[in-house]
Amino acid sequence: MALVVLTMMVLFRVSYTDGEMALANVTRFASGDLFSLIGTDCGLTRCMEVSHGTALPAIGGGECVCQCRRETPAFREDRKICVNHINECSMATFGRGATQPQIPFVFLPLKGQIVYPSKEIIFTDIDDAICAVTSAQYLSPSGWVTLRDLVDNDVPFGLYRDEGSTYLQVCLRNSNKLLYHISTA
């Protein structure tokens, strides 16, 4: 019981120390991420205020659940806005043509498998380059965090070439440990 009360007091303090509502949870969806807020001051316009005009209240999502619009489907926790591209990732894109997603919605496959196998990686402004993945990062609420394989501290991804196309491949010993690292960081 003491732990529950302590947790509730901490959440209450976090919610109101800086005058803003605290971010409680983010759920990724291809049609637009959902994010929930902690606090009692949650009206119809609160989602617009918190996300700087990029999200709306989620239909049937509860009192303080917001959803990014289809045209800006990804919620950036570090900036608290919904976006349709990430400016820091301009060197390569997934796919070609009109079906090229700005931020692909992918699931992390097992070791040796390809991330987003239906789309190759296209390098912009680079002709016939020999490339390698030298670092990997993921976006956290506090910004970019380096991602390493917990077993050997190596980069968890590599490039796979097949018939002139380049793909991103999972190269770690245990993908469950990577998922654990991502979810706890």
PyMOL commands that set and color helices and strands:
alter all, ss='L'
color gray80, all
select helices_A, chain A and resi 2-16+46-50+97-99+175-184
alter helices_A, ss='H'
color red, helices_A
select strands_A, chain A and resi 22-27+34-38+55-57+65-68+74-76+81-83+92-94+114-115+121-123+137-140+143-146+157-162+165-170
alter strands_A, ss='S'
color yellow, strands_A
deselect
rebuild
show_as cartoon
